[in-house]
Every structure is written in structure tokens, then in C-alpha cells.
């Protein structure tokens, strides 16, 4: 690679290679013209009745079908090894996912059976349309909390909310709007996730202490709990706290791995020990639920603990979600009056910005799984939106609420040896069996145990480890992360997320309005000097006044030197750019100072069509040197490669 040599505060361009964009563009245009000529040639069989056939073939060809229904890519090659691997992963995932789902229903304020209703149909749909083999869909802590903040524990509202957000996801996927998640930066996501972890912790600590928790904010909830702390129940508190400790210990046991000796292999006993450690870590939630429910049921301790209670057995009713809700009965004096009916439009207004936030956050959670285990392969964000949308839409016909991918389930699936998306089907079958045969035994699960499962999970979602890297790399990122964290704590989550994203976008716009501009004194091979001004990004309307002032200031300060405006890194311009360049040219002309534009991409030249002043455009250093020589000889700016009067 050629290098730029600096001598006496000057840059020697003798050995620098410049790219001639005209040559590249003309070559590409010629190739495009040739392809167009080939495409325009008449078909051998002539036109007529078969005119629409190519269009139909394009819409329904195998490639598009496989892209939007990935099951047709991997199912034909499904083998016995795939079946065994997926079945083991499905059983293992179920042991981890079902207890979590039961607990997440509590976060959403829904009866426990809705956790099971949400855990089978969506998985089957994702098997058909999902593009990531490591993604296991189901309810998550964040989605459950957002659902609660919107629906306030009303199951009909929760189901309708899930249907509408599913439709939004589907539309976003079909219109290829997956790029929207690129506007949610890492700091915003970290701040939001940390705030959610604390909010969920607060919502569940009351189930361990069994105290009253009221209020609309994080602080109000803690104040109300502290006021009622004297009414705590010792039995639930001891069970809940000890359960948290046990789960954390089991989590660390699951991470224990015996390493082989140098130049040796693990013995059979060591491999078995590693498997046991791993299984204990993965199945820790199921083990805790089974042990506590068995003890409570066998010893008849239901009077000492708050229990989950009755869960209806069997399949949920298949029905279309209600688009309006009847008014609830309200007691006025000694009479019971029926409240006002909530129409669909009233419900839409009540859901508000949650309809936009949930698809965004769900996609972020899902893509975190897909990208973590993609192993360098590309991930189709739009296809994931389509699959999540369809999964949530079909889920609501079985009274299911919000589902999406979760990193914990994806990690268990990968570690368990899951090979295809069919793992989701095996999980669905196990959930259906649990609804039919085990639902009555869920009665004895202590609520404190489910609360402990959630707390032990969200404690590890606090993104404290990102503070130091953000501080070192860019302090503005840390500020945005803290802003997102604070906004989500003091305001509803949807409002907090939008506020943080808005501030982040403002910061991005500020960056685009203030490009870095390098000003260097350059020495040519013939010994001539000029001032080289190089912006590092596109020139569009937010940045043009700043760039113009910088160019004029540099030009006036070095009025005896020609100025070369290096356009190498400029990939976009607009009408405002052309007007600002016009003013710059006029200013330089008034001082009789030479201004040369260098390496401007030909596709951007058309933006300059409104400029009335002459300007010089060069693509090589030889052209620049010739222009400088012409200026020295006659004092006028002459045409080197392109002198335009548009």
C-alpha cells in the first residue's frame, strides 16, 4: 500500500494512488447497458398468452418460497441424527422454559394457565417460517412487563394487544422495515434492559415478602412496600430468599466444567460429571419447582404459603380475539351499574405507543439470539419479523399473549444440541401434554418460588459491565445509556424507550451536521503547494453551513494558496449542498483564489447543475498540477479535466 509522507508540515502525494471514478462508472454503465440489451431481446417462443408467466414464476418460484418458508430448506434433509438431537434439546428446553413461562405470566398480571396457552401454537408457526434454528420462541420478562403496562392484567386486552402487535410485525417484515432496529443503539438497549430488570425485580419482591405494592412508578412501589413491610410473611420470605440463593448456586454449578489434562482426554467419570453439572444448571428452575411443589403437596402446607392455585386442565378454547370489551360493573351507592363498553378505537388509544415499542423490543431480543449463534452467517431481519408476526397472530386464537425469542432459551437449545427449528415443535408437544396431564399439579407451586425464578434470572440482565467500555470509548454513549435507564424507570417503558431513541437520533443528526474536516498543506511532486480540505462524510443540508464556514475561514487564512476540496469521502449531496458550493465559489472568485474540486463521484455531479459559477473538477494529481501551473502562468482558472458552466 502506498503511503502519504509528511515533510515540514506538508504532505507529499508523489506515491499516492488516486481513484478515477469516471473510468469505474463508465465501465459499470457499459456492463449495465450490455445486460439491458440482452434482457430486451425477444423470447424465442414469442409473446402472446404466456406474457404473465414470467411474473407468476417470479412470485412463486422455489427460491422465494424457501426464503419466506425456510422449513422447505432443511426439512427435505431431516435425518435421524437431527431427530434425536432436536428431541433431546426439546425436552431440555421444556424443563427450562415451562417454569419460566409460568413465572412470566405473573409479570404480565395474567392467570398462570395463560403461560401454557402461549407456549405451543406460536412455536409451531415459527418452525415453518423462522429462519434461525437456535431461536426458541416464548414469553419473556420484557414482553410480559410491557404487556402488563399496556393491558394491566386484563387477559382479553393482552390477547388483542398481542394480535395487533403481531399484525404490525408482519407488515413491517413484508415491507422490509427490519432496518428500524438499527436506530436502537447498544447504549439505549443496555439502559432499557437494566431498567426493566430493576422494575421486574421490584414487581416480584412483593410476592416474596407478601406485602402491598401500589404506585405508578418504580419509586412509589418501593415506598408502598416499605410502609407495609411489617406485614411480611415469614414462611414465604424464607422460601423465596432461599430459592434465590439455591438458583444462583445451581447456575454456577452449571458453569463448572472439568478440563482434560495436558496431552490427554477426559475419563468417562469426568465426562459424566460435566454432563451432570450442565444438566443441573439447565434444569435448575424445573428442579426447584418440582421439589417445592412436592413438599407443599405431600406435607399439606398450603396454608403456610401463597400458592399458584387452580389451573384448568385441557386445551384452550379456539376463538377469535375480542375487538371490543363489555363494560365492567361499577357499584354506585347501593346499586350496581354497568360501565361503558370499550370499543376497538378506545382500546387502540389505550394501547398507544406500546403497539410500536413491543415489536421493536421483541425484534431486538430475537435478533440477539440469531446473531449470537449465527456463526458468521447472515440473518434475515425481515423474515424474523414475518415469523414473529405470524407466530403471535396464530397464538392469539388460542388465548396466547406476546412471545418472541429469548437469549436464555436459545443458549439452552444450542448447548443441548438442537439441530433444526423442529425443536420448537417438540416443545409444543410437551407443553400440550403438560396442559392435559399436569395442570392440576401446578396448584401446589408456591408463588414465592416463581418469583425467585424471575429474580434470579433478571439479576443477570443488569448491564453494569457495559459502563466501563462505554466510558472509555465514547462518553456520549454512556450519557445516552444512563438517560435511557432513568427515563424507563421514571416513566412508562414505552415512553422511556422513545425518549432515549429520540435523544440518540438527535445525537446522530448532530454528528452528521458536524463532520470532521482535515486541513493539510500539500506539496506536489513539482514542488508546488496547495491547501487540501477533506470532509470525512457526506455533505447534506444539516452540515453545509458548518462546512462552508470552515472552508471560507481556511481559504481566507491562507489566501495566497490554491485550495483543493477533496471529495473522496463524499457519497451523498443535496440541493442545499449545491447552493452552499455556489456561495463558496463566489467568495473564492472575489479573492481571485483558485478552488479545485477533486475526486467527486460522477453520480453526484448532477447535483451541481444549479450552480452558475465555473468550477474545476479533477480526478488525478497530474490534473491538479496542471491546473496549478495554468493558474501560475495566466492567473485564471482553466479547464483541466472538466470545467463546467451549468
C-alpha positions in Angstrom: 0.0 0.0 0.0 1.3 3.5 -0.9 1.7 5.9 2.0 1.4 9.6 2.5 4.7 11.2 3.5 4.7 14.4 5.7 7.6 16.8 5.5 7.7 20.2 7.2 4.0 20.1 7.9 3.3 19.2 4.3 2.0 16.0 2.6 3.9 14.6 -0.3 1.5 13.0 -2.8 4.1 11.6 -5.1 3.4 8.0 -4.4 -0.3 8.2 -3.6 -2.7 6.4 -5.9 -5.9 8.2 -6.8 -9.1 6.5 -8.0 -10.6 7.8 -11.2 -14.3 7.4 -10.5 -15.2 8.3 -14.1 -13.4 5.3 -15.5 -15.1 3.0 -13.0 -18.5 4.4 -13.5 -18.3 4.3 -17.3 -17.2 0.6 -17.1 -20.1 -0.2 -14.9 -22.5 1.7 -17.2 -21.3 -0.2 -20.2 -21.8 -3.5 -18.5 -25.3 -2.5 -17.4 -26.1 -1.4 -21.0 -25.0 -4.8 -22.3 -27.1 -6.7 -19.8 -30.1 -4.4 -20.6 -29.7 -5.2 -24.3 -29.6 -8.9 -23.6 -32.7 -8.6 -21.4 -34.6 -6.6 -24.0 -34.1 -9.3 -26.7 -37.4 -11.0 -27.6 -38.0 -14.5 -26.3 -37.6 -17.4 -28.7 -41.2 -18.5 -28.4 -42.7 -15.1 -28.9 -45.2 -13.2 -26.8 -48.9 -13.7 -26.5 -50.7 -15.8 -23.9 -47.6 -16.5 -21.9 -46.9 -12.9 -21.1 -47.8 -13.2 -17.4 -46.0 -16.5 -16.9 -42.6 -15.0 -16.1 -44.2 -12.7 -13.4 -46.1 -15.7 -11.9 -42.9 -17.8 -11.9 -41.0 -15.0 -10.2 -43.6 -14.7 -7.5 -44.0 -18.4 -6.8 -40.6 -19.9 -7.6 -38.8 -22.2 -5.3 -36.2 -19.7 -4.2 -38.7 -17.2 -2.9 -40.8 -19.9 -1.3 -37.7 -21.2 0.6 -36.8 -17.7 1.6 -40.1 -17.0 3.2 -40.8 -20.6 4.4 -37.4 -21.8 5.5 -38.8 -25.2 6.5 -38.5 -26.2 2.8 -34.8 -25.6 3.0 -34.0 -28.0 5.9 -36.9 -30.4 6.2 -36.1 -32.5 3.0 -32.7 -33.2 4.5 -34.0 -34.0 8.0 -32.2 -37.1 9.3 -32.4 -39.5 12.2 -29.5 -37.6 13.9 -31.5 -34.4 13.6 -34.5 -36.1 15.2 -32.5 -37.4 18.2 -30.7 -34.0 18.7 -33.9 -32.0 18.4 -35.8 -34.3 20.7 -33.2 -34.1 23.4 -33.0 -30.3 23.0 -36.8 -30.1 23.1 -37.0 -32.0 26.4 -34.2 -30.0 27.9 -35.6 -26.7 26.7 -39.0 -27.5 28.1 -37.5 -28.2 31.6 -36.0 -24.6 31.5 -38.8 -22.8 29.6 -42.1 -24.1 31.2 -41.2 -22.9 34.8 -40.0 -19.5 33.4 -43.2 -19.2 31.4 -45.3 -19.9 34.5 -43.4 -17.1 36.3 -43.6 -14.7 33.4 -47.4 -14.9 33.4 -47.3 -13.4 36.9 -45.3 -10.4 35.5 -48.0 -9.9 32.8 -50.6 -10.0 35.6 -52.3 -13.0 33.9 -53.6 -16.3 35.4 -50.9 -19.0 35.3 -52.7 -21.0 32.6 -52.0 -18.3 30.0 -48.3 -19.1 30.2 -49.1 -22.6 28.8 -51.6 -21.2 26.3 -48.8 -19.0 24.9 -46.2 -21.8 24.6 -47.3 -24.1 21.8 -49.0 -22.6 18.7 -46.5 -19.9 18.2 -43.7 -22.4 18.3 -45.3 -24.5 15.6 -45.7 -21.4 13.3 -42.1 -20.3 13.9 -40.9 -23.8 12.9 -42.4 -23.2 9.4 -41.4 -19.5 9.0 -38.5 -19.0 11.3 -35.0 -18.6 9.8 -32.9 -19.3 12.9 -32.5 -22.9 14.2 -31.3 -21.7 17.6 -34.2 -19.4 18.3 -36.9 -20.8 20.7 -39.9 -18.5 20.9 -41.9 -18.0 24.1 -42.9 -15.4 26.6 -40.1 -13.2 28.0 -39.7 -11.0 31.1 -39.5 -7.8 29.0 -42.5 -8.6 26.7 -44.6 -9.7 29.8 -43.8 -6.4 31.6 -44.7 -4.3 28.6 -47.9 -6.3 28.2 -48.8 -5.6 31.8 -48.1 -1.9 31.5 -50.5 -1.8 28.5 -53.2 -4.3 29.5 -53.0 -4.0 33.3 -53.6 -7.8 33.7 -56.8 -8.0 31.6 -56.4 -11.2 29.6 -58.7 -10.1 26.7 -56.7 -6.9 26.3 -53.5 -8.8 26.5 -54.6 -11.2 23.7 -55.9 -8.4 21.5 -52.7 -6.4 22.1 -50.6 -9.4 21.0 -52.7 -9.8 17.9 -52.3 -6.2 16.9 -48.5 -6.1 17.5 -48.3 -9.4 15.5 -50.0 -7.7 12.6 -47.6 -4.7 12.9 -44.6 -7.1 12.9 -46.0 -8.9 9.8 -46.5 -5.7 7.9 -43.0 -4.4 8.9 -41.5 -7.7 7.6 -43.4 -7.7 4.3 -42.4 -4.0 3.7 -38.8 -4.8 4.7 -38.6 -2.3 7.6 -36.3 -4.5 9.7 -33.6 -1.9 9.4 -35.5 0.2 12.0 -33.8 -1.7 14.8 -30.5 -0.2 13.7 -31.8 3.0 15.3 -31.8 1.4 18.7 -28.2 1.7 19.7 -26.3 -0.5 22.2 -26.4 2.1 25.0 -30.1 2.6 24.6 -30.7 -1.2 24.7 -28.4 -1.6 27.7 -30.1 1.2 29.7 -33.5 -0.1 28.8 -32.7 -3.7 29.7 -31.2 -2.7 33.1 -34.2 -0.6 33.9 -36.5 -3.5 33.0 -34.5 -5.8 35.3 -35.0 -3.4 38.3 -38.7 -2.9 37.5 -39.3 -6.7 37.3 -37.2 -7.2 40.5 -39.5 -4.7 42.2 -42.7 -6.3 40.9 -41.6 -9.7 42.2 -40.1 -8.9 45.6 -43.6 -8.2 46.9 -44.6 -11.8 46.1 -41.7 -13.0 48.3 -42.3 -10.6 51.2 -46.2 -10.8 50.6 -46.6 -7.1 51.1 -48.7 -4.4 49.4 -47.2 -2.7 46.4 -49.0 0.3 44.9 -48.0 3.2 42.7 -47.3 4.0 39.0 -43.6 4.4 39.3 -40.5 2.5 40.5 -40.0 4.7 43.5 -43.7 4.7 44.5 -43.8 0.9 44.5 -40.8 0.8 46.8 -42.2 3.4 49.2 -45.5 1.5 49.5 -43.7 -1.8 50.1 -41.5 -0.3 52.8 -44.6 1.2 54.5 -46.2 -2.3 54.6 -43.0 -4.2 55.4 -44.3 -5.0 59.0 -46.9 -7.3 57.4 -44.5 -9.6 55.7 -45.0 -13.4 55.9 -42.0 -15.2 57.3 -42.7 -18.5 55.6 -42.9 -17.1 52.0 -40.0 -14.8 52.7 -37.7 -17.6 53.9 -38.8 -19.8 51.0 -38.3 -17.1 48.4 -34.9 -15.9 49.6 -33.6 -19.4 50.0 -34.9 -20.2 46.5 -33.0 -17.3 45.0 -29.7 -18.5 46.7 -30.3 -22.0 45.6 -30.9 -21.0 41.9 -27.8 -18.8 41.8 -25.7 -21.6 43.3 -27.1 -24.1 40.8 -26.4 -21.6 38.0 -22.7 -21.5 39.0 -22.7 -25.3 39.3 -24.0 -25.5 35.7 -20.9 -23.5 34.6 -18.5 -25.8 36.2 -16.5 -27.8 33.5 -13.8 -30.3 34.2 -10.9 -29.7 31.8 -8.9 -32.5 30.3 -5.2 -32.9 31.4 -2.5 -31.8 29.1 -2.0 -34.2 26.2 -4.9 -36.3 27.5 -8.6 -36.9 27.3 -11.3 -36.8 29.9 -12.1 -40.0 31.6 -15.6 -41.5 31.5 -16.4 -40.3 35.0 -15.2 -36.8 34.2 -17.4 -36.6 31.1 -20.3 -37.8 33.2 -19.6 -35.2 35.9 -19.6 -32.5 33.2 -22.9 -33.7 31.9 -24.5 -33.8 35.4 -23.2 -30.3 36.2 -24.6 -28.9 32.9 -28.0 -30.6 33.4 -28.3 -29.3 36.9 -27.6 -25.8 35.7 -30.1 -26.1 32.8 -32.9 -27.8 34.7 -32.5 -25.7 37.9 -35.9 -24.0 37.6 -37.7 -27.2 37.0 -35.9 -29.0 39.8 -36.8 -26.2 42.2 -40.5 -26.1 41.2 -40.8 -29.9 41.4 -39.2 -30.1 44.8 -41.1 -27.2 46.4 -44.4 -28.2 44.9 -43.9 -31.9 46.0 -43.1 -30.8 49.6 -46.0 -28.4 49.8 -48.4 -31.0 48.4 -47.2 -34.0 50.3 -47.0 -32.3 53.7 -50.2 -30.3 53.1 -48.5 -26.9 53.7 -50.9 -24.9 51.5 -52.0 -22.8 54.5 -48.4 -21.7 55.1 -47.6 -20.4 51.6 -49.3 -18.5 48.8 -49.8 -21.0 46.0 -50.4 -20.7 42.3 -53.9 -22.1 42.7 -56.3 -23.9 40.4 -55.2 -24.2 36.7 -57.8 -25.7 34.3 -56.7 -28.8 32.5 -57.0 -29.4 28.8 -56.7 -27.5 25.6 -57.7 -23.7 25.5 -60.7 -22.7 23.5 -60.1 -21.8 19.9 -61.6 -18.4 19.3 -61.1 -15.0 17.5 -59.8 -12.4 20.0 -62.5 -9.8 21.1 -62.1 -6.5 19.3 -64.3 -4.7 21.9 -64.9 -5.3 25.6 -68.2 -5.1 27.5 -68.3 -2.5 30.3 -67.5 -3.8 33.8 -70.0 -3.5 36.7 -69.4 -0.5 38.9 -71.1 0.0 42.3 -72.6 3.4 42.8 -74.2 3.7 46.3 -76.3 0.6 46.7 -76.7 0.0 43.0 -74.5 -1.9 40.6 -74.2 0.0 37.3 -72.8 -1.4 34.0 -69.8 0.6 32.9 -69.2 2.0 29.4 -68.3 -0.5 26.6 -64.8 -0.2 25.3 -64.8 -0.1 21.6 -61.9 -1.1 19.3 -60.8 2.5 18.8 -60.9 3.2 22.5 -58.6 0.1 23.1 -56.3 1.3 20.3 -56.0 4.7 22.1 -55.3 2.9 25.4 -52.6 0.7 23.9 -50.9 3.8 22.5 -47.2 3.7 21.8 -46.9 0.2 23.2 -48.1 -1.0 19.8 -44.8 0.3 18.3 -42.5 -0.4 21.2 -43.3 -4.1 21.6 -42.4 -5.1 18.0 -39.2 -3.1 18.2 -38.1 -4.6 21.6 -39.2 -8.1 20.6 -37.2 -8.0 17.4 -34.2 -6.8 19.4 -34.4 -9.8 21.7 -34.9 -12.2 18.9 -32.1 -10.8 16.8 -29.8 -11.0 19.8 -30.3 -14.8 19.8 -30.0 -15.1 16.0 -26.8 -13.1 15.7 -25.2 -14.7 18.8 -25.4 -18.2 17.3 -25.3 -17.3 13.6 -21.5 -18.2 13.4 -20.9 -15.5 10.8 -23.9 -16.4 8.6 -26.2 -13.6 7.5 -29.5 -13.2 9.4 -32.7 -12.1 7.6 -34.2 -9.5 9.9 -37.3 -9.1 7.8 -38.0 -12.8 7.7 -37.7 -12.9 11.5 -40.3 -10.1 11.7 -42.6 -12.1 9.4 -42.2 -15.2 11.5 -42.7 -13.4 14.8 -45.8 -11.6 13.5 -47.4 -14.8 12.3 -46.5 -16.7 15.5 -48.2 -14.0 17.6 -51.2 -13.8 15.3 -51.9 -17.5 15.4 -51.0 -17.6 19.2 -53.9 -15.3 20.0 -56.5 -17.7 18.6 -55.6 -20.0 21.5 -55.6 -17.2 24.1 -51.9 -16.7 24.0 -50.1 -13.5 24.7 -46.8 -11.9 23.5 -44.0 -14.2 22.5 -40.6 -13.7 20.9 -37.1 -15.2 21.0 -35.1 -15.2 24.3 -31.4 -15.5 24.7 -31.7 -17.9 27.7 -33.8 -20.4 25.8 -31.5 -20.0 22.7 -28.4 -20.8 24.8 -30.0 -23.9 26.3 -31.1 -25.1 22.9 -27.6 -24.7 21.4 -25.9 -26.3 24.4 -28.5 -29.2 24.3 -27.5 -30.0 20.7 -30.6 -28.6 18.9 -30.0 -29.0 15.1 -33.1 -27.5 13.4 -36.2 -25.3 14.1 -38.1 -28.6 14.8 -37.1 -28.2 18.4 -40.0 -25.7 18.7 -42.5 -28.5 17.7 -41.2 -30.9 20.4 -41.5 -28.1 23.0 -45.1 -27.5 21.8 -45.9 -31.2 22.2 -44.5 -31.3 25.7 -46.5 -28.2 26.7 -49.7 -29.7 25.3 -49.1 -32.8 27.4 -48.4 -30.7 30.4 -51.7 -28.8 29.9 -53.6 -32.1 29.7 -52.0 -34.2 32.4 -50.0 -31.9 34.7 -52.1 -28.7 35.1 -53.8 -29.9 38.3 -50.5 -30.4 40.0 -49.3 -26.9 39.3 -51.8 -25.9 42.0 -49.1 -26.6 44.7 -46.4 -24.4 43.2 -45.6 -21.6 45.7 -45.8 -18.1 44.2 -42.6 -17.3 46.1 -40.8 -19.9 44.1 -41.9 -18.5 40.8 -40.9 -15.0 42.0 -37.5 -16.3 43.0 -37.1 -17.8 39.5 -37.7 -14.5 37.9 -35.5 -12.5 40.3 -32.6 -15.0 39.8 -32.9 -14.6 36.1 -33.2 -10.7 35.8 -30.4 -10.1 38.2 -28.0 -11.2 35.4 -29.7 -8.8 33.0 -28.3 -5.7 34.7 -25.8 -4.3 32.1 -23.3 -2.9 34.6 -20.4 -4.4 32.7 -21.0 -2.1 29.8 -20.4 1.1 31.8 -16.6 0.9 31.7 -16.3 0.2 28.0 -18.7 3.0 27.1 -16.8 5.4 29.3 -13.5 4.6 27.7 -14.8 4.5 24.1 -17.3 7.4 24.0 -18.7 9.2 27.0 -21.7 10.4 25.0 -22.8 6.7 24.7 -22.7 6.4 28.4 -24.8 9.5 28.8 -27.4 8.1 26.4 -27.4 4.8 28.2 -28.0 6.5 31.6 -30.7 8.6 30.0 -32.5 5.5 28.7 -32.1 3.8 32.1 -33.5 6.8 34.0 -36.3 7.5 31.5 -37.5 3.9 31.7 -37.5 4.0 35.5 -39.4 7.2 36.0 -41.8 7.0 33.0 -43.7 4.1 31.3 -41.4 1.9 29.4 -42.8 2.8 26.0 -42.3 6.5 26.7 -38.9 5.9 28.1 -37.7 3.9 25.1 -39.0 6.5 22.7 -37.4 9.3 24.6 -34.0 7.6 24.6 -34.2 6.7 20.9 -35.2 10.3 20.1 -32.2 11.7 22.0 -29.9 9.1 20.3 -31.2 10.1 16.9 -30.6 13.8 17.7 -27.0 12.9 18.6 -26.6 11.1 15.3 -28.0 14.1 13.4 -25.6 16.4 15.3 -22.7 14.1 14.3 -23.9 14.4 10.6 -24.1 18.1 11.0 -20.6 18.4 12.3 -18.3 16.3 10.0 -14.6 16.1 10.8 -12.7 18.3 8.3 -9.0 17.8 7.8 -6.9 20.8 6.6 -3.4 19.9 5.3 -0.7 21.7 3.5 0.2 19.5 0.5 3.4 19.5 -1.6 3.2 18.2 -5.2 6.0 16.3 -7.0 7.0 19.6 -8.8 7.3 21.5 -5.5 4.1 23.4 -5.7 2.0 23.9 -2.5 -1.8 23.9 -2.0 -4.2 23.7 0.9 -6.2 20.4 0.9 -9.6 20.4 2.7 -11.1 16.9 3.3 -14.5 16.3 4.9 -14.9 12.8 6.2 -18.6 12.1 5.3 -21.5 13.1 3.1 -22.4 16.8 2.6 -26.1 17.3 3.2 -28.2 20.2 4.4 -27.6 19.9 8.2 -23.8 20.1 7.7 -23.4 22.5 4.9 -23.3 25.8 6.8 -20.7 24.4 9.1 -18.6 23.1 6.2 -19.0 26.4 4.3 -17.7 28.4 7.3 -14.8 26.1 7.7 -13.8 26.3 4.0 -14.1 30.1 3.9 -12.2 30.5 7.1 -9.4 28.3 5.9 -9.3 30.0 2.5 -9.1 33.5 4.0 -6.4 32.5 6.4 -4.3 31.1 3.5 -5.4 33.4 0.8 -2.1 33.1 -1.2 -2.5 29.3 -1.6 -4.8 27.4 -4.0 -7.4 25.2 -2.3 -8.2 21.7 -3.3 -11.5 20.4 -1.9 -11.1 16.6 -1.6 -14.5 14.9 -2.3 -13.2 11.3 -1.9 -15.4 10.5 1.1 -18.5 12.4 0.0 -21.0 9.8 -1.1 -24.2 11.9 -0.8 -25.2 15.6 -1.5 -28.4 17.5 -2.0 -29.8 20.8 -3.3 -28.6 22.7 -0.2 -25.1 21.5 -0.9 -25.1 23.0 -4.4 -26.3 26.4 -3.1 -23.5 26.4 -0.5 -20.9 25.5 -3.1 -22.2 28.3 -5.2 -21.5 30.8 -2.3 -18.1 29.3 -1.7 -17.1 29.7 -5.4 -18.3 33.3 -5.4 -16.2 34.0 -2.3 -13.1 32.5 -3.8 -13.6 34.3 -7.1 -13.8 37.6 -5.2 -10.3 37.0 -3.8 -9.0 35.6 -7.1 -8.1 32.4 -5.2 -8.1 29.1 -7.0 -10.5 26.4 -5.8 -10.4 22.9 -7.3 -12.8 20.0 -6.6 -11.0 16.7 -6.5 -12.4 13.1 -6.9 -16.1 14.0 -7.0 -18.2 10.9 -7.8 -19.8 11.4 -11.2 -23.2 10.5 -10.0 -23.0 13.5 -7.6 -22.0 15.9 -10.4 -25.7 16.3 -11.4 -26.4 17.8 -8.0 -24.3 20.8 -9.1 -26.4 21.5 -12.2 -27.9 24.6 -10.4 -24.5 26.2 -10.0 -24.0 29.2 -12.3 -20.3 29.8 -11.5 -17.4 28.0 -13.2 -15.7 25.3 -11.2 -12.7 23.0 -11.8 -13.1 19.2 -11.3 -10.0 16.9 -11.3 -9.5 13.2 -10.8 -5.7 12.8 -10.8 -2.8 14.6 -9.2 -1.4 15.3 -12.7 -4.5 17.3 -13.5 -4.2 19.2 -10.2 -0.6 20.1 -11.0 -1.5 21.2 -14.5 -4.3 23.4 -13.0 -1.8 24.9 -10.6 0.6 25.6 -13.4 -2.1 27.3 -15.6 -3.1 29.4 -12.6 0.5 30.5 -12.1 1.0 31.3 -15.8 -2.1 33.4 -16.5 -3.8 33.9 -13.2 -7.1 32.4 -14.5 -8.8 29.1 -13.5 -8.7 27.0 -16.6 -10.3 23.7 -17.5 -8.3 20.7 -16.6 -10.5 17.7 -16.9 -13.9 19.2 -16.6 -14.7 23.0 -16.4 -18.4 23.4 -16.3 -20.7 26.4 -16.6 -24.1 24.9 -15.8 
